[in-house]
């Protein structure tokens, strides 16, 4: 949740209690969010974001056809093709 992330990123200058009050969220909700284990889907999304950014930077910031280019970039990066796309 964006509000919880904002609180977490700015907890040094302001107190958590004060930010929760201003942003109208409960402290217990913030701490529940903070202690929650990251989902498998979220971990996979972050991993793919890093891989896509690396491919984009190494390809001189060019992108091409999704079906052909993404497949080739995935193979070049050692990633498996996404199962819901057929090439």
N, C-alpha and C positions, 0 to 999 in steps of 0.2 A: 504494500500500500504506500502511496506516494507520501502521505503525511508522516507515516512512521519512518520512512527513509529520510525525510527532511529532519525529523527530530534526531535521528541517529547521527546524521552528518553534522549537526550544529549543537551537539550537547556540551561542548566545551564552553562556548561563550554564554549560553543560557542554561538554566536548569531544566531537566526533563519535566518536572512538575509544571513549571511555567509554560513551556512549549505545548504540553498536552492540554492545558487550560485554554491557551490562545487558539490552538488548532481544533479544539472541541473533540478530543479523543481521550479515552481513558488511559491511565498509566498501566493498568493491568493488561489492556489490549496491546499497548506498545511492548511491554515485556513479553507477552505471549508471542507476538510477532518476532521479537528479537531472538527468542529461544527456539523458534520453530526450525525444524530441519528442512533444508532446501529440497524441493521435490526433484525427482529424476528428470522430469521434463524441463525444469528450470536449469538444471545442470547441463543437460544436453543442448538447450538453447544457447547458453553462455559459451559452450565449447564450439558450437557451430558459428556463433558470432565472431569469435576469435579466428577461426579458420577462414571464414569469408573475408574478414578484414585483411588477413595475411595474404590471401590470394589476390585480392583487389590491389593491395600495395605492390605486390611483386609483378602484377600484370600491367604496370604503368598506368594504373587507375582507369583501366578500360573494362567495359562489360559488354557482353554480346547476347546472343540468343539464349534464353533460359534453358531450353531443352538440350541444345548442343553444348553451349559454353559451360553451363553449370556442371554437366556430366563430366566434361573433360577436366574442369578444375577440381572436382571431387576426386577423380582418379589420380590427378597429379599430386594432390595433397594427401593421398592415402586414405581417403574417406570412402565409405560405402555409398553407393547411390541411394537417394531417398526412395523408400519402398513404394510410395504412392505416385511416383512419376514413372511412366514407361517411355523409354527412348528408342 
